Amino acid sequence: MSTITSRFNLNGKVAIITGSSKGIGKSIARGLAENGAKVVISSRKQEAVDAVAAEFKNAGLEATGIQCHIGDAEQRKRLIDKTLETYGSIDILVNNAAINPYYGPLEGSDELVFDKIMEVNVKAPWILSNLALPHMKQQGAGSIINISSVEGLRPGFGLGLYSATKSALIMLTKNQAKEWGRHGVRANVICPGLIKTKFSEGLWADENLVNRFTKALPLQRIAAPEEMAGLVMLLASEAGSYMTGGVYTADGGYMVAG
Ligand SMILES: NC(=O)c1ccc[n+]([C@@H]2O[C@H](COP(=O)([O-])OP(=O)(O)OC[C@H]3O[C@@H](n4cnc5c(N)ncnc54)[C@H](OP(=O)(O)O)[C@@H]3O)[C@@H](O)[C@H]2O)c1
């Protein structure tokens, strides 16, 4: 008899996680692999993804490393093709990789930065999802999980362009859910708060800023990347079978803070 906890089981499922050589993406990949998925570790550097795949394999998990700069059309296609060649299907796509090349006022940036950040943070998840769709459609099931940010829900300071891309990703997810639900494909989006990774080092390395930030936060601390994985493990699995079009925060209470 199947149990409710068995619905979290991902045995036989194949998951691609972009930007999984470190940080949030790596912990998501680890969580999915521990629940039985075959995971594709991906980032811009082949050595980095090979190292993570080897680490996972040493721990008895199934993983392979496929290099992919998500801003490059050929590399996006290769990621999908190589995954199918290696594991034969795509059941879960986690669009996690993103960039924030600019910190400052909106009017202080230039068009090239705007184009680049849109390309990586919005266009790449859109196209990668489109490339995975035919395979998910064919099997009548699939789960797309996009990693946005609380910055996509509420403006911070100096992160305007990044915020705009993360908002666009939230609306992309809602449209994916609406258009693709009839094929059994679910799409959800996660909005992390401040997580201690390389990406956000400029923020958490500033002790004064962290103190001010955490004082106003209900949980009064920033998070470790591992704290983002559980939500993805739910959304990726049968345990989340009725969840689509959802926007989920994991932010220590940032969105309800005064
Ligand atoms: N950290 C936070 O506080 C925070 C808060 C809210 C949302 N987020 C979101 O969480 C996601 C992950 O961020 P993180 O904090 O875990 O960052 P991270 O620790 O810096 O890791 C970023 C990952 O993405 C890869 N990457 C960077 N650019 C890429 C590209 N163009 N193509 C493919 N891979 C690329 C990096 O590897 P390579 O260098 O080898 O390519 C690395 O594996 C992002 O979407 C970010 O916006 C983070």
PDBQT file of the ligand as one rigid body, heavy atoms in Angstrom, charges set to zero:
ROOT
HETATM    1  N1  LIG A 301      21.249  34.084  -2.299  1.00  0.00    +0.000 N 
HETATM    2  C1  LIG A 301      20.168  34.808  -2.086  1.00  0.00    +0.000 C 
HETATM    3  O1  LIG A 301      20.059  35.555  -1.097  1.00  0.00    +0.000 OA
HETATM    4  C2  LIG A 301      19.011  34.713  -3.046  1.00  0.00    +0.000 A 
HETATM    5  C3  LIG A 301      17.815  35.329  -2.674  1.00  0.00    +0.000 A 
HETATM    6  C4  LIG A 301      16.724  35.242  -3.526  1.00  0.00    +0.000 A 
HETATM    7  C5  LIG A 301      16.822  34.560  -4.714  1.00  0.00    +0.000 A 
HETATM    8  N2  LIG A 301      18.003  33.967  -5.057  1.00  0.00    +0.000 N 
HETATM    9  C6  LIG A 301      18.041  33.252  -6.337  1.00  0.00    +0.000 C 
HETATM   10  O2  LIG A 301      18.502  31.927  -6.097  1.00  0.00    +0.000 OA
HETATM   11  C7  LIG A 301      19.130  31.445  -7.293  1.00  0.00    +0.000 C 
HETATM   12  C8  LIG A 301      20.463  30.815  -6.952  1.00  0.00    +0.000 C 
HETATM   13  O3  LIG A 301      21.288  31.784  -6.353  1.00  0.00    +0.000 OA
HETATM   14  P1  LIG A 301      22.453  31.417  -5.314  1.00  0.00    +0.000 P 
HETATM   15  O4  LIG A 301      22.363  32.414  -4.239  1.00  0.00    +0.000 OA
HETATM   16  O5  LIG A 301      22.431  29.983  -4.977  1.00  0.00    +0.000 OA
HETATM   17  O6  LIG A 301      23.740  31.771  -6.208  1.00  0.00    +0.000 OA
HETATM   18  P2  LIG A 301      25.246  31.168  -6.200  1.00  0.00    +0.000 P 
HETATM   19  O7  LIG A 301      25.571  30.508  -4.912  1.00  0.00    +0.000 OA
HETATM   20  O8  LIG A 301      26.108  32.294  -6.659  1.00  0.00    +0.000 OA
HETATM   21  O9  LIG A 301      25.168  30.063  -7.329  1.00  0.00    +0.000 OA
HETATM   22  C9  LIG A 301      24.832  30.406  -8.637  1.00  0.00    +0.000 C 
HETATM   23  C10 LIG A 301      24.917  29.181  -9.520  1.00  0.00    +0.000 C 
HETATM   24  O10 LIG A 301      24.560  29.516 -10.848  1.00  0.00    +0.000 OA
HETATM   25  C11 LIG A 301      25.644  29.246 -11.734  1.00  0.00    +0.000 C 
HETATM   26  N3  LIG A 301      25.570  30.244 -12.795  1.00  0.00    +0.000 N 
HETATM   27  C12 LIG A 301      25.810  31.571 -12.730  1.00  0.00    +0.000 A 
HETATM   28  N4  LIG A 301      25.579  32.152 -13.918  1.00  0.00    +0.000 NA
HETATM   29  C13 LIG A 301      25.166  31.163 -14.748  1.00  0.00    +0.000 A 
HETATM   30  C14 LIG A 301      24.781  31.131 -16.127  1.00  0.00    +0.000 A 
HETATM   31  N5  LIG A 301      24.760  32.234 -16.881  1.00  0.00    +0.000 N 
HETATM   32  N6  LIG A 301      24.421  29.938 -16.658  1.00  0.00    +0.000 NA
HETATM   33  C15 LIG A 301      24.434  28.813 -15.905  1.00  0.00    +0.000 A 
HETATM   34  N7  LIG A 301      24.785  28.792 -14.620  1.00  0.00    +0.000 NA
HETATM   35  C16 LIG A 301      25.155  29.953 -14.040  1.00  0.00    +0.000 A 
HETATM   36  C17 LIG A 301      26.893  29.240 -10.861  1.00  0.00    +0.000 C 
HETATM   37  O11 LIG A 301      27.928  28.402 -11.319  1.00  0.00    +0.000 OA
HETATM   38  P3  LIG A 301      29.075  28.825 -12.389  1.00  0.00    +0.000 P 
HETATM   39  O12 LIG A 301      29.752  30.027 -11.843  1.00  0.00    +0.000 OA
HETATM   40  O13 LIG A 301      29.944  27.599 -12.456  1.00  0.00    +0.000 OA
HETATM   41  O14 LIG A 301      28.352  29.066 -13.678  1.00  0.00    +0.000 OA
HETATM   42  C18 LIG A 301      26.318  28.609  -9.581  1.00  0.00    +0.000 C 
HETATM   43  O15 LIG A 301      26.214  27.208  -9.726  1.00  0.00    +0.000 OA
HETATM   44  C19 LIG A 301      19.183  32.626  -8.261  1.00  0.00    +0.000 C 
HETATM   45  O16 LIG A 301      18.084  32.542  -9.133  1.00  0.00    +0.000 OA
HETATM   46  C20 LIG A 301      19.008  33.831  -7.353  1.00  0.00    +0.000 C 
HETATM   47  O17 LIG A 301      18.440  34.933  -8.031  1.00  0.00    +0.000 OA
HETATM   48  C21 LIG A 301      19.099  34.031  -4.251  1.00  0.00    +0.000 A 
ENDROOT
TORSDOF 0
